[in-house]
Amino acid sequence: MAFNITLFIGGTETTQALAILAMDTFIKYPEIQKHLIANPQDIPKALNEVLRFRSPIMSMPRIAKQDFEFKGNLIKKNDLVNLWIGSANHDPAVFPNPDSFDINRDNSKLITFGYGIHYCIGSVLAKLEMRILFEVIFQHMKDIRLQPGTVLKRIPSTVVYCYQELPVIFNRI
């Protein structure tokens, strides 16, 4: 039952968050939005950078399997460790200029979908859904922007990073 709940939440809440964060990012970077309308083949690269730049999953708890030391801190077996995915995806030792949005960045080491045995089984589906979503959006919409007067409110969570709503206006293509 717990596994089914994980699949359901992973397949809905995080995918919704990724769609909202991607749209918000493309609004904040109108030159990227214009580029993607003209070059839809770059949508997967742009979405991959959104996954690094604004990970919909902020953190993930784990239980230490053995004692170990990390940067001078002793972590004991069975200690609860909270892994901050968004922070790791902004590590300048792994991602040069991590605070810049670059669709041509090598994102082969991003950990938004986890790693190893904890890698998200829905990652391929999520990427496919997002690619199709933005291909359709950019075939019909341009100059996408926030509705005037919008104040974005985050969903109160330390796990999922998302807004409660993202009201947009746009021009038809």
C-alpha positions in Angstrom: 0.0 0.0 0.0 2.8 2.4 0.9 4.4 1.7 -2.5 1.2 2.5 -4.3 0.8 5.7 -2.4 4.4 6.7 -3.4 3.7 6.0 -7.0 0.4 8.0 -6.9 2.0 11.0 -5.2 5.1 10.8 -7.4 3.1 10.6 -10.5 0.8 13.5 -9.8 2.1 16.0 -7.2 5.6 16.2 -8.4 4.6 16.2 -12.1 2.3 19.1 -11.5 5.0 20.9 -9.6 7.4 20.4 -12.5 4.9 21.7 -15.0 4.3 24.8 -12.8 8.0 25.4 -12.1 8.9 25.0 -15.8 6.3 27.4 -16.9 7.3 29.9 -14.2 11.0 29.6 -15.3 10.1 30.1 -19.0 8.1 33.2 -17.9 11.1 34.5 -16.0 13.4 33.9 -19.0 11.4 35.1 -22.0 14.4 34.7 -24.3 14.3 30.9 -23.5 10.6 30.9 -24.1 11.1 32.5 -27.6 14.0 30.1 -28.3 11.8 27.0 -27.4 9.0 28.2 -29.6 11.4 28.5 -32.5 13.4 25.4 -31.6 11.0 22.8 -30.0 13.8 20.1 -30.3 15.5 21.9 -27.4 12.5 21.5 -25.0 14.0 18.3 -23.4 17.2 20.1 -22.7 15.3 23.1 -21.2 13.2 20.8 -19.0 16.3 19.0 -17.8 17.8 22.3 -16.7 14.5 23.2 -15.0 14.9 19.9 -13.1 18.3 21.0 -11.9 17.6 24.7 -11.5 14.2 24.4 -9.7 13.9 20.8 -8.5 10.2 20.0 -7.6 11.5 17.7 -4.9 13.5 19.8 -2.4 14.5 17.1 0.1 14.3 13.4 0.8 14.8 11.7 4.2 17.0 8.6 4.5 18.2 6.4 7.3 22.0 5.9 7.6 22.9 2.2 7.2 26.2 2.6 8.9 28.3 5.1 10.9 30.2 7.6 8.7 31.7 11.0 8.9 30.7 13.8 6.5 32.6 17.1 6.6 33.5 16.6 10.3 30.1 15.5 11.4 29.5 12.0 12.7 26.4 10.3 11.3 25.5 7.2 13.2 23.8 4.0 11.9 20.0 4.5 12.0 20.3 8.4 12.1 17.7 10.2 10.0 19.5 12.2 7.3 17.6 14.8 5.2 19.1 15.1 1.8 18.6 18.5 0.2 18.2 17.8 -3.5 17.8 21.3 -4.6 20.9 22.3 -2.8 22.9 19.5 -4.3 21.7 20.4 -7.8 23.3 23.9 -7.2 26.7 22.6 -6.1 29.3 24.7 -7.9 31.8 21.8 -7.8 29.4 19.8 -10.0 27.5 22.5 -11.9 29.6 25.6 -12.9 27.7 28.8 -12.4 24.8 27.0 -10.7 22.6 30.0 -10.3 22.4 30.7 -14.0 19.8 28.9 -16.2 21.6 27.3 -19.1 19.8 24.8 -21.4 23.1 23.7 -22.8 24.5 22.6 -19.4 25.7 19.1 -18.8 23.1 17.8 -16.4 24.2 14.2 -16.4 24.9 14.5 -12.6 21.6 16.0 -11.5 19.9 14.1 -8.7 16.3 15.4 -9.0 15.1 11.9 -9.7 17.3 10.3 -7.1 20.2 7.9 -7.7 21.0 4.2 -7.8 18.3 2.0 -6.3 16.4 5.1 -5.3 16.1 6.4 -8.8 12.5 7.4 -9.7 10.8 4.7 -11.7 8.5 7.4 -13.2 11.3 9.7 -14.5 10.9 8.7 -18.1 7.2 9.1 -18.0 7.5 12.5 -16.3 10.0 13.8 -18.9 7.8 12.5 -21.7 4.7 14.2 -20.2 6.5 17.5 -19.8 8.0 17.4 -23.3 4.6 16.8 -24.9 3.0 19.4 -22.7 5.4 22.2 -23.6 5.5 21.1 -27.3 1.7 21.7 -27.4 1.9 24.9 -25.4 4.6 26.4 -27.5 2.7 25.5 -30.7 -0.3 27.6 -29.6 1.0 30.2 -27.1 3.6 32.9 -27.1 4.5 35.8 -24.8 3.4 33.8 -21.8 3.5 35.9 -18.7 2.0 36.1 -15.2 -1.4 37.7 -14.9 -0.8 41.2 -13.6 -1.0 41.6 -9.8 -0.2 37.9 -9.2 1.5 37.1 -5.9 2.9 33.6 -6.0 2.2 31.6 -2.9 4.3 28.4 -2.3 2.7 25.2 -1.2 3.8 24.8 2.5 6.1 21.8 2.3 9.7 20.9 2.9 9.5 18.1 0.4 7.7 19.5 -2.7 8.6 22.9 -4.1 5.6 24.4 -6.0 3.2 27.3 -6.1 -0.5 27.0 -5.2 -1.4 28.4 -8.6 0.2 30.1 -11.6 -2.3 32.3 -13.4 -0.9 33.2 -16.8 -1.9 35.3 -19.8 -0.5 34.8 -23.3 -0.9 35.6 -27.0 -2.0 33.0 -29.5 0.4 31.9 -32.2 
